[in-house]
């Protein structure tokens, strides 16, 4: 049995943003990963919300799932921190502008905005750009692990 489409989407996004110039292979699929100073700059990829609407009345019902994916770029505080965070955002947005493959189907991930923060309370002072993306996936109510349309 395949994994839930949320997990498949999260893994596809993580794959698409691995190997970018600024963050390289420092990509983690967790919102609570204790990122070490030596791993920065890094990306955290996770899903935050999902809205499901019924699209068909046959049994099982067809469902349209709008899933928000967050990609947080984290960098050490430096004189050019804002520039570094903007560069990370540019690379991530570019990588996700093309369709990604989820469950063997092409899926578009749409950029919906970001927030930029500075945290002086961590082991190493750092800043973060928290980027939000939305994907629309279609499944049957009894098969949340299989796309029926993308």
C-alpha positions in Angstrom: 0.0 0.0 0.0 1.3 3.4 -0.9 1.7 6.3 1.6 -0.9 9.1 2.0 -0.8 11.6 -0.8 0.3 14.3 1.7 3.4 12.3 2.4 4.0 11.6 -1.3 3.6 15.4 -2.0 6.0 16.4 0.8 8.6 13.9 -0.4 8.3 15.1 -4.0 8.8 18.7 -2.9 11.8 17.8 -0.7 13.3 16.0 -3.7 12.7 19.0 -6.0 14.5 21.4 -3.6 17.4 19.1 -2.7 20.7 20.1 -4.3 20.0 23.8 -4.7 23.0 26.1 -4.8 22.6 27.8 -1.4 21.2 24.9 0.7 22.6 21.9 -1.0 21.6 18.6 0.6 20.6 20.2 3.9 16.9 19.4 3.4 14.8 17.9 6.1 11.2 16.7 6.2 10.2 17.9 9.6 8.9 21.1 11.2 10.8 20.3 14.5 14.1 19.0 13.2 16.9 20.3 15.5 19.0 21.9 12.8 22.6 22.2 13.9 24.6 25.3 13.1 26.9 23.2 10.9 23.9 22.2 8.7 23.0 25.8 7.8 21.8 27.1 5.5 19.0 24.4 5.3 15.5 23.8 4.2 12.6 22.2 6.3 9.7 20.8 4.3 6.4 19.9 5.8 2.7 20.0 5.2 0.5 22.3 7.3 -3.1 22.3 6.2 -5.4 20.3 4.0 -8.9 21.3 2.8 -11.0 18.5 1.2 -14.1 19.1 -0.8 -16.4 16.4 -2.4 -16.3 16.7 -6.2 -18.5 13.7 -7.2 -21.5 11.9 -5.6 -20.8 8.4 -6.7 -19.5 6.0 -4.1 -16.7 6.4 -3.3 -16.8 10.1 -3.6 -14.1 12.0 -5.6 -12.2 14.4 -3.4 -10.3 17.6 -4.3 -7.5 18.1 -1.7 -5.8 21.5 -1.4 -2.7 20.8 0.6 -0.4 23.6 1.9 3.3 22.8 1.9 5.7 24.9 3.8 9.3 25.2 2.9 11.4 27.0 5.6 14.8 28.3 4.6 17.1 28.9 7.6 20.4 30.7 7.5 22.9 31.9 10.0 22.7 35.5 11.0 25.2 37.7 9.1 25.4 41.2 7.7 23.8 39.9 4.5 21.1 37.7 6.1 18.3 39.2 4.2 20.1 38.7 0.9 20.8 35.1 1.8 17.1 34.4 2.7 16.0 36.1 -0.6 18.4 33.9 -2.5 17.1 30.8 -0.8 13.5 31.9 -1.6 14.5 32.5 -5.3 16.0 29.1 -5.6 13.1 27.3 -4.0 10.4 29.2 -5.9 12.3 28.5 -9.2 12.7 24.7 -8.4 9.0 24.4 -7.6 7.7 26.5 -10.5 7.8 23.5 -12.8 5.4 20.6 -12.1 6.6 17.9 -9.8 5.8 14.2 -9.9 3.5 12.7 -7.2 2.3 9.1 -7.4 3.4 9.0 -11.0 1.4 12.1 -12.0 2.4 15.7 -12.8 1.3 18.1 -10.1 1.6 21.9 -10.0 2.6 23.5 -6.7 1.7 27.2 -6.5 3.6 29.7 -4.5 1.2 31.7 -2.2 3.6 33.9 -0.1 6.1 34.0 2.7 7.1 35.4 6.0 10.7 36.3 7.1 11.8 36.1 10.7 14.9 36.6 12.8 15.6 34.4 15.8 18.3 35.4 18.3 17.2 32.7 20.8 18.7 29.7 19.0 22.1 28.1 19.5 23.3 30.1 16.5 21.4 33.3 15.7 19.5 32.6 12.5 16.9 34.0 10.2 14.2 32.1 8.3 12.1 32.6 5.2 8.9 30.6 5.6 7.5 30.0 2.1 4.0 28.7 1.5 2.9 26.6 -1.5 -0.4 25.0 -2.4 -1.0 21.8 -4.4 -4.3 20.5 -5.7 -4.6 16.7 -5.7 -7.6 14.5 -6.5 -8.3 11.2 -4.8 -11.2 8.8 -4.1 -12.6 9.0 -0.5 -11.5 5.4 0.1 -8.0 5.7 -1.4 -6.2 8.7 0.1 -2.9 7.2 -1.1 -3.7 7.3 -4.9 -4.2 10.2 -7.2 -7.0 9.8 -9.7 -6.4 13.1 -11.4 -3.9 15.9 -11.0 
